[in-house]
Amino acid sequence: MFDNLSDRLNTTFKRIRGQGRLTEGNIKETLREVRMALLEADVALSVVKTFSETLKERALGKEVMQSLSPGQAMLKIVNEELVKMMGDSNESLDLSAAPPVVILMAGLQGSGKTTTVAKLSRMLIERENKSVMVVSADVYRPAAIDQLETLASEVGANFFPSSVDQKPVSIVKNAIAEATKQFNDVLIIDTAGRLHIDSDMMNEIRQIHAIAGPAETLFVVDSMTGQDAANTAKAFDEALPLTGVVLTKTDGDARGGAALSIRQITGKPIKFLGVGEKTDALEPFHPDRVASRLLGMGDALSLVEELERKVDKKKAEKLAKKLQKGKGFDLEDYKDQLSQMIDMGGMSAMMDKIPGMSNVPDNVKNKVNDKDFTQQIALICSMTRKEKTFPNLINGSRRKRIANGAGLQVQDVNKLMKQYKQAQKIMKKVSKGGMAKMMRGLKGQLGQGQGQGFPFQ
């Protein structure tokens, strides 16, 4: 998400970041570039105008013009204004009501409501330790009920059955009664996709809202519709009291216009971002972290939180003990590291969260290919247990057999062994307490445009 906008903004600020003095002329030129970048990202014109006027007023003031490092001062102002534009801070779900806390999902057809219900259920179950029941009040798309039942089973949520011959209001009434009876903490209601101009469908969801009395009414919208997402959310809010927005399919949105427009146009906070198809691909929306990523400063907090959630702690502890005892980092260990990297969305999904990645040359970043991880796992699976434990045994004939077993080429085995040895060196430094030294070396290697080892090709 935001790839195009982030690239434009980074190019703009590289020109002024190191300058010892800024003039009114180059400040205005920078502001013009920022304005054009926002418009190209499909940010609503009214939002761009307000943002530009505020930025101009602050940029031409003493804060920048008299600063000892005006480029950095300018970047600081842009960062602060971007955060304000998107809503200052994350607004979490209100789960303080008496259980079952009802969450009502609304939105257009195809926006990803049913999948978002599953993702939200999983998040509440795993991170908040809540018992969750889900119900589908979509009687117009029979597959919606079956889809939700399948997803509920996958994420461990209770599913309340419904059928197309029932009235949505009756379904919701019965679901609330059952969730109360089962002492569920949260009930999430999936509704049919509808247009705000469809009066019958809007009347129906108003009735559902009146019966359910939800603590949260979330509008689910496809981020790739750009500023139209904000306008649609505003229209829905006029008919239904929304408490927040969930932006879906952000992993496929290189512009980011919806995220930057919604708060200003609707006054409603973005609460979550859908960042992929899997049921764990839902992130709380933090405006400060998004602004930091936009300006190429990374998002270390989100990266750490993701590592905390997704790294297999038992395996990590086992590996740490193994290394401390002086036992080597073998190919089976390397395979575990690759598998965990894939579980976290791959290296490409993490790159915009790593501080300093904006300074790494594009020709290096473009070499990151998550498909290589899958191929390397296949090659390691093609090895014998002895070869995984003692990689030095892998000679020419063995390499040929391993490549054939994985349906790949000998050069793929050669590349695997090269990257494994890089990873082995890194792990050796970590085991000797050289993490800081290792990170400095890696940063230097990337800065020089090399990156010949793990995780680069």
Summary of the structure (lengths in Angstrom):
residues: 457
radius of gyration: 25.5
end to end distance: 23.6
largest distance: 72.1
contacts: 1481
relative contact order: 0.10
helix: 61%
strand: 9%
